[in-house]
């Protein structure tokens, strides 16, 4: 994450709106980005302190010093630093310093030179004099060695990543983020859960969902710094979706006022987060493929879709694997395939099914799943079908005919005690 002094100068304010200023990928800045990439590569096998000195020398008196520092920060965050010390640096220092004081040359007041103290310490730890010198302060940050770069960026990539860091850094001062999404639910909630963001979800009939993220300066948050960093890291997850809009309430430090920070799916910002695969398992992929072969085509009666609806359960959501929508009357049913998973996963799934209370949710349960017979039937408000090798589509469609409802009109059973 970029520091505030590198983000604030890259913000543009107009009336009640605020937005990050994108760094253009023009000749000037591409040259700077290319120089910095070369500089970092040339410093491999040198210390972090030497890298910092080289970056300061490159920056010099440039008027673009904030941009140079920001680009360098993005690069440095992808560097791998380390030190394979042959001995514990703390133990080495203790052993060496107890031999002092030392002098460069022997004199009347001292009979031990520095080189002699180093040699004695090396012998004690069974290492060479050179290894003592290299390991003596190896635990200090500036002495760590640049081992390599995790991700090699081109100048274009570096500028794109820098623009993303400025854009998401602005969320560090958000009190609330209002998001409208119409797809990509699985990835979005995966990262909401990963970053432990406080949120509220509201359905928008036939238009998607409204997700409210409670920001780091909202009254609900106590650990502002840690939560703020997690919150700002979230933005690339939103960019994984195809159709979305974000409106954040931002309160910059020492200003005493709020601005609206808006983004939508037309933004040129690029995410580096990896999207999930279309299917989580071979069971799901085979189910979709077989359905398309047997019941797809121009004469299809039901339209199969992947993870296109959320079920709000308590403080989290359940995302059924598939939906089936009738092509003429619009009735819908949801399908969740439950295969062989570890007990903790199945316990969470049972809890979500119990809380969902959805009569239009059909569970397809693998017979060899780690659950006792009848467990899912006890908690489900819809139908439960078991299968040995794969779900029988004829039985699934019969259940869909029985359970499908007009969207928004699903039936719920009374709460179970």
C-alpha positions as CSV (number, residue, x, y, z in Angstrom):
1,X,0.0,0.0,0.0
2,X,1.2,3.5,-0.8
3,X,1.7,6.0,2.0
4,X,-0.7,8.9,2.3
5,X,1.9,11.4,1.2
6,X,2.1,9.6,-2.1
7,X,-1.7,9.3,-2.6
8,X,-3.0,12.7,-1.5
9,X,-1.2,14.7,-4.2
10,X,-2.6,12.4,-6.9
11,X,-6.3,13.2,-6.0
12,X,-8.5,15.6,-8.0
13,X,-11.4,17.3,-6.2
14,X,-14.3,19.0,-7.9
15,X,-17.4,20.1,-6.0
16,X,-18.4,17.1,-3.9
17,X,-16.5,14.6,-6.1
18,X,-13.0,13.2,-5.6
19,X,-11.1,10.9,-8.0
20,X,-7.6,9.6,-8.4
21,X,-5.5,11.2,-11.2
22,X,-4.3,8.4,-13.5
23,X,-0.7,8.6,-14.4
24,X,-0.5,8.5,-18.2
25,X,1.5,5.9,-20.0
26,X,3.3,8.4,-22.1
27,X,6.9,8.7,-23.3
28,X,8.1,10.5,-20.1
29,X,6.6,8.2,-17.5
30,X,7.3,5.1,-19.5
31,X,10.9,6.0,-19.5
32,X,10.9,6.6,-15.7
33,X,9.1,3.2,-15.2
34,X,11.7,1.5,-17.4
35,X,14.6,3.1,-15.6
36,X,13.3,2.0,-12.2
37,X,12.7,-1.6,-13.4
38,X,16.3,-1.7,-14.7
39,X,17.6,-0.2,-11.5
40,X,15.9,-2.8,-9.3
41,X,17.1,-5.7,-11.5
42,X,20.6,-4.4,-11.3
43,X,20.5,-4.4,-7.5
44,X,19.7,-8.1,-7.2
45,X,22.2,-9.7,-4.7
46,X,22.8,-6.3,-3.1
47,X,21.3,-5.1,0.2
48,X,18.1,-3.3,0.7
49,X,20.0,-0.3,2.0
50,X,22.0,-0.2,-1.3
51,X,18.7,-0.3,-3.2
52,X,17.4,2.6,-1.2
53,X,20.6,4.6,-1.9
54,X,20.3,3.9,-5.6
55,X,16.6,5.0,-5.7
56,X,17.5,8.2,-3.9
57,X,20.3,8.9,-6.3
58,X,17.9,8.3,-9.3
59,X,15.3,10.6,-7.8
60,X,17.7,13.4,-7.2
61,X,16.0,16.8,-7.4
62,X,13.3,15.7,-9.8
63,X,9.9,17.5,-9.6
64,X,8.3,14.0,-10.1
65,X,9.8,12.7,-6.9
66,X,6.4,11.6,-5.5
67,X,5.6,9.7,-8.6
68,X,9.1,8.1,-8.7
69,X,8.7,7.1,-5.0
70,X,5.3,5.6,-5.7
71,X,6.4,3.6,-8.7
72,X,9.5,2.4,-6.7
73,X,7.2,1.4,-3.9
74,X,5.1,-0.7,-6.2
75,X,8.2,-2.3,-7.5
76,X,9.8,-2.9,-4.1
77,X,6.6,-4.6,-2.8
78,X,7.2,-7.3,-5.4
79,X,10.8,-7.8,-4.4
80,X,12.0,-10.8,-2.4
81,X,14.5,-10.0,0.4
82,X,16.2,-12.4,2.7
83,X,19.4,-13.4,4.4
84,X,20.6,-16.9,4.9
85,X,22.8,-16.2,7.9
86,X,25.2,-19.0,8.9
87,X,24.7,-17.9,12.6
88,X,22.2,-16.0,14.6
89,X,23.2,-12.3,14.2
90,X,22.1,-11.5,17.8
91,X,24.4,-14.3,19.2
92,X,27.2,-13.1,16.9
93,X,27.0,-9.5,18.1
94,X,26.9,-10.6,21.8
95,X,30.0,-12.8,21.3
96,X,31.9,-10.2,19.4
97,X,31.1,-7.2,21.7
98,X,32.0,-9.1,24.9
99,X,35.5,-9.3,23.5
100,X,35.8,-5.5,23.3
101,X,36.9,-2.9,23.5
102,X,39.1,-3.3,20.4
103,X,41.3,-1.1,18.4
104,X,42.5,-1.0,14.8
105,X,46.1,-1.7,15.9
106,X,47.6,-3.0,19.2
107,X,48.7,-0.2,21.6
108,X,49.6,0.1,25.3
109,X,46.0,0.2,26.4
110,X,44.6,-2.6,24.2
111,X,46.0,-5.9,23.1
112,X,43.0,-7.0,20.9
113,X,42.4,-5.6,17.5
114,X,39.1,-5.8,15.7
115,X,40.3,-8.3,13.2
116,X,41.5,-10.6,16.0
117,X,38.1,-10.3,17.7
118,X,36.3,-11.2,14.5
119,X,38.7,-14.2,14.0
120,X,38.0,-15.5,17.5
121,X,34.3,-15.1,17.0
122,X,34.5,-16.9,13.7
123,X,36.3,-19.8,15.3
124,X,33.7,-20.0,18.1
125,X,30.9,-20.3,15.6
126,X,32.8,-22.4,13.1
127,X,32.4,-20.0,10.3
128,X,34.8,-17.7,8.3
129,X,35.8,-14.1,9.1
130,X,33.9,-13.0,6.0
131,X,30.7,-14.8,7.1
132,X,31.0,-13.0,10.5
133,X,31.1,-9.6,8.7
134,X,28.2,-10.5,6.5
135,X,26.0,-12.0,9.2
136,X,26.7,-9.5,12.0
137,X,23.8,-7.2,11.1
138,X,21.9,-9.5,8.8
139,X,18.7,-9.2,10.8
140,X,18.4,-5.5,10.2
141,X,15.9,-4.5,7.4
142,X,18.4,-2.5,5.4
143,X,20.9,-5.3,5.4
144,X,18.5,-7.9,3.9
145,X,19.6,-9.0,0.4
146,X,17.5,-8.5,-2.7
147,X,17.1,-12.1,-3.9
148,X,14.8,-11.5,-6.8
149,X,11.5,-10.1,-8.0
150,X,8.3,-12.2,-7.6
151,X,6.6,-10.5,-10.6
152,X,8.4,-9.0,-13.5
153,X,6.5,-5.9,-14.6
154,X,6.8,-4.1,-17.9
155,X,6.8,-0.3,-17.9
156,X,3.1,-0.3,-19.0
157,X,2.2,-2.8,-16.2
158,X,4.1,-0.8,-13.6
159,X,2.1,2.4,-14.4
160,X,-1.2,0.4,-14.4
161,X,-0.4,-1.1,-11.0
162,X,0.6,2.3,-9.6
163,X,-2.7,3.8,-10.8
164,X,-4.5,0.9,-9.1
165,X,-2.6,1.5,-5.8
166,X,-3.5,5.2,-5.8
167,X,-7.2,4.3,-6.5
168,X,-7.5,1.7,-3.8
169,X,-5.5,3.7,-1.3
170,X,-8.2,6.4,-1.4
171,X,-10.5,3.8,0.2
172,X,-8.4,4.0,3.4
173,X,-10.4,7.1,4.3
174,X,-13.9,5.7,3.4
175,X,-16.7,5.7,5.9
176,X,-19.0,3.7,3.6
177,X,-18.9,2.1,0.2
178,X,-22.1,1.5,-1.7
179,X,-21.8,-1.1,-4.4
180,X,-24.3,-2.3,-7.0
181,X,-23.3,-5.6,-8.6
182,X,-25.0,-7.8,-11.2
183,X,-22.4,-10.7,-11.6
184,X,-19.2,-12.1,-10.3
185,X,-20.7,-12.8,-6.9
186,X,-18.5,-15.7,-6.0
187,X,-15.2,-13.8,-6.4
188,X,-16.6,-10.7,-4.8
189,X,-17.7,-12.4,-1.6
190,X,-14.5,-14.5,-1.5
191,X,-12.5,-11.4,-1.1
192,X,-15.0,-9.7,1.3
193,X,-14.5,-12.8,3.5
194,X,-10.8,-12.9,2.9
195,X,-10.3,-9.3,4.0
196,X,-12.9,-9.6,6.8
197,X,-14.9,-6.6,5.7
198,X,-18.1,-5.7,7.6
199,X,-21.0,-5.6,5.1
200,X,-24.7,-5.6,4.5
201,X,-26.4,-7.1,1.4
202,X,-29.7,-6.1,-0.1
203,X,-31.3,-7.7,-3.1
204,X,-32.4,-5.5,-6.0
205,X,-35.2,-7.4,-7.8
206,X,-34.1,-8.6,-11.2
207,X,-31.2,-6.2,-11.2
208,X,-28.5,-7.7,-8.9
209,X,-27.5,-6.7,-5.3
210,X,-26.7,-3.7,-3.3
211,X,-23.7,-4.3,-1.0
212,X,-22.8,-1.8,1.7
213,X,-19.2,-2.1,3.0
214,X,-18.7,-0.3,6.3
215,X,-15.4,1.6,5.9
216,X,-12.5,2.1,8.2
217,X,-13.7,5.5,9.5
218,X,-17.3,4.3,10.1
219,X,-18.6,4.4,13.7
220,X,-18.6,0.5,13.7
221,X,-14.9,0.2,13.4
222,X,-12.4,0.3,16.2
223,X,-9.1,-0.9,14.7
224,X,-8.9,1.8,12.0
225,X,-5.4,1.3,10.8
226,X,-5.5,-2.5,10.3
227,X,-9.0,-2.5,9.0
228,X,-8.3,0.4,6.7
229,X,-5.4,-1.5,5.1
230,X,-7.6,-4.5,4.6
231,X,-10.4,-2.4,3.2
232,X,-8.2,-0.6,0.7
233,X,-6.8,-3.9,-0.5
234,X,-10.3,-5.0,-1.6
235,X,-10.8,-2.8,-4.6
236,X,-9.1,-5.1,-7.2
237,X,-11.8,-7.7,-6.4
238,X,-14.5,-5.4,-7.6
239,X,-12.7,-5.0,-10.9
240,X,-13.2,-8.8,-11.5
241,X,-16.9,-8.2,-12.2
242,X,-18.4,-7.2,-15.5
243,X,-21.3,-5.0,-14.4
244,X,-20.9,-2.9,-11.2
245,X,-20.9,0.6,-9.7
246,X,-19.3,1.9,-6.6
247,X,-20.0,5.1,-4.7
248,X,-17.8,5.7,-1.6
249,X,-18.1,8.4,1.1
250,X,-14.5,9.6,1.6
251,X,-13.3,11.9,4.4
252,X,-9.7,12.9,3.9
253,X,-7.6,13.6,7.0
254,X,-7.6,17.2,8.3
255,X,-10.3,18.4,5.9
256,X,-13.5,18.1,8.0
257,X,-15.6,17.3,5.0
258,X,-16.7,14.4,2.7
259,X,-16.4,13.6,-1.0
260,X,-18.0,11.1,-3.2
261,X,-15.6,8.7,-4.9
262,X,-17.3,6.9,-7.7
263,X,-16.1,4.1,-10.0
264,X,-17.9,1.7,-12.4
265,X,-17.2,-1.1,-14.8
266,X,-16.0,1.4,-17.5
267,X,-12.8,2.3,-15.5
268,X,-9.5,1.6,-17.2
269,X,-8.1,0.3,-13.9
270,X,-6.8,-3.2,-14.2
271,X,-7.0,-5.9,-11.5
272,X,-4.2,-8.3,-10.6
273,X,-6.5,-10.6,-8.6
274,X,-7.1,-13.9,-10.2
275,X,-10.7,-14.8,-11.0
276,X,-12.1,-18.2,-10.0
277,X,-12.6,-20.9,-12.5
278,X,-16.1,-21.3,-14.0
279,X,-16.6,-24.5,-12.0
280,X,-15.5,-25.6,-8.5
281,X,-15.5,-29.3,-9.3
282,X,-15.8,-31.9,-12.0
283,X,-19.3,-32.7,-10.8
284,X,-20.5,-29.2,-11.6
285,X,-18.7,-29.1,-15.0
286,X,-20.2,-32.4,-16.0
287,X,-23.7,-31.4,-14.8
288,X,-23.6,-28.3,-17.0
289,X,-22.2,-30.1,-20.0
290,X,-24.7,-32.9,-19.8
291,X,-27.6,-30.5,-19.4
292,X,-26.6,-28.6,-22.5
293,X,-26.3,-31.8,-24.5
294,X,-29.7,-33.2,-23.4
295,X,-31.8,-30.2,-22.8
296,X,-30.1,-27.3,-24.5
297,X,-30.4,-26.0,-28.0
298,X,-33.2,-24.0,-29.7
299,X,-36.0,-26.0,-28.1
300,X,-34.7,-25.7,-24.5
301,X,-37.5,-25.3,-21.9
302,X,-35.2,-24.3,-19.0
303,X,-32.2,-21.9,-19.1
304,X,-29.3,-23.1,-17.0
305,X,-27.1,-20.3,-15.4
306,X,-24.1,-20.4,-13.1
307,X,-24.1,-18.8,-9.7
308,X,-26.4,-15.9,-10.6
309,X,-28.3,-15.5,-7.3
310,X,-27.4,-14.9,-3.7
311,X,-29.2,-16.2,-0.7
312,X,-28.7,-13.9,2.3
313,X,-28.2,-16.0,5.5
314,X,-27.4,-14.1,8.6
315,X,-24.2,-12.2,8.2
316,X,-23.0,-14.1,5.1
317,X,-24.4,-15.4,1.8
318,X,-25.0,-18.6,0.1
319,X,-24.4,-18.8,-3.7
320,X,-26.1,-21.8,-5.2
321,X,-24.2,-23.5,-8.0
322,X,-26.9,-23.2,-10.6
323,X,-30.2,-21.7,-11.4
324,X,-32.8,-23.0,-13.8
325,X,-35.2,-20.4,-15.3
326,X,-38.3,-21.4,-17.3
327,X,-37.9,-19.8,-20.8
328,X,-41.6,-18.9,-21.0
329,X,-43.1,-18.2,-17.6
330,X,-39.9,-17.1,-15.8
331,X,-40.2,-19.6,-12.9
332,X,-36.9,-20.3,-11.2
333,X,-35.3,-23.0,-9.0
334,X,-31.8,-23.1,-7.5
335,X,-29.5,-26.0,-7.4
336,X,-26.7,-26.8,-5.1
337,X,-24.4,-29.8,-5.7
338,X,-22.9,-31.2,-2.5
339,X,-20.0,-33.6,-3.1
340,X,-17.3,-35.1,-1.0
341,X,-16.0,-32.4,1.3
342,X,-14.3,-32.1,4.7
343,X,-16.6,-32.1,7.8
344,X,-16.2,-28.4,8.5
345,X,-17.4,-27.4,5.0
346,X,-20.4,-29.7,5.3
347,X,-21.3,-28.3,8.7
348,X,-21.2,-24.7,7.3
349,X,-23.3,-25.9,4.3
350,X,-25.9,-27.5,6.6
351,X,-26.1,-24.3,8.7
352,X,-26.6,-22.1,5.5
353,X,-29.3,-24.4,4.1
354,X,-31.1,-24.4,7.5
355,X,-31.0,-20.5,7.6
356,X,-31.9,-20.1,3.9
357,X,-35.3,-21.8,4.4
358,X,-35.8,-21.7,0.6
359,X,-38.4,-24.0,-0.9
360,X,-37.0,-23.4,-4.4
361,X,-33.5,-24.7,-3.4
362,X,-32.8,-28.2,-4.6
363,X,-29.9,-30.1,-3.0
364,X,-28.1,-32.8,-5.0
365,X,-26.2,-34.8,-2.4
366,X,-23.4,-37.3,-3.3
367,X,-24.2,-40.6,-1.5
368,X,-20.6,-40.8,-0.3
369,X,-20.5,-37.3,1.2
370,X,-19.4,-37.2,4.9
371,X,-22.9,-36.9,6.3
372,X,-25.4,-39.3,7.8
373,X,-28.4,-40.2,5.7
374,X,-31.3,-37.8,6.1
375,X,-29.3,-34.9,7.6
376,X,-29.8,-32.5,4.7
377,X,-33.5,-33.5,4.4
378,X,-34.0,-32.4,8.0
379,X,-32.7,-28.9,7.4
380,X,-33.9,-28.2,3.9
381,X,-37.1,-26.4,3.0
382,X,-36.7,-27.6,-0.6
383,X,-36.1,-31.0,-2.1
384,X,-33.1,-33.2,-1.6
385,X,-31.9,-35.7,-4.2
386,X,-29.1,-38.2,-3.7
387,X,-26.9,-39.6,-6.4
388,X,-24.2,-42.3,-6.7
389,X,-22.0,-41.2,-9.6
390,X,-23.7,-38.2,-11.1
391,X,-27.1,-36.5,-10.7
392,X,-29.9,-38.0,-12.9
393,X,-31.1,-35.0,-15.0
394,X,-34.6,-36.4,-15.5
395,X,-35.1,-36.5,-11.7
396,X,-33.6,-33.1,-11.3
397,X,-35.9,-31.5,-13.8
398,X,-38.9,-33.2,-12.2
399,X,-37.9,-31.7,-8.9
400,X,-37.4,-28.3,-10.6
401,X,-41.0,-28.5,-11.9
402,X,-42.2,-29.1,-8.4
403,X,-40.1,-26.4,-6.7
404,X,-39.7,-23.6,-9.2
405,X,-41.4,-20.3,-8.3
406,X,-41.7,-16.9,-9.8
407,X,-38.7,-14.9,-8.9
408,X,-39.1,-13.2,-5.5
409,X,-42.0,-15.4,-4.5
410,X,-40.1,-18.3,-2.9
411,X,-41.7,-19.8,0.1
412,X,-40.0,-20.1,3.5
413,X,-40.7,-22.5,6.3
414,X,-41.2,-21.2,9.8
415,X,-37.9,-20.9,11.7
416,X,-36.7,-24.2,13.2
417,X,-36.3,-24.3,16.9
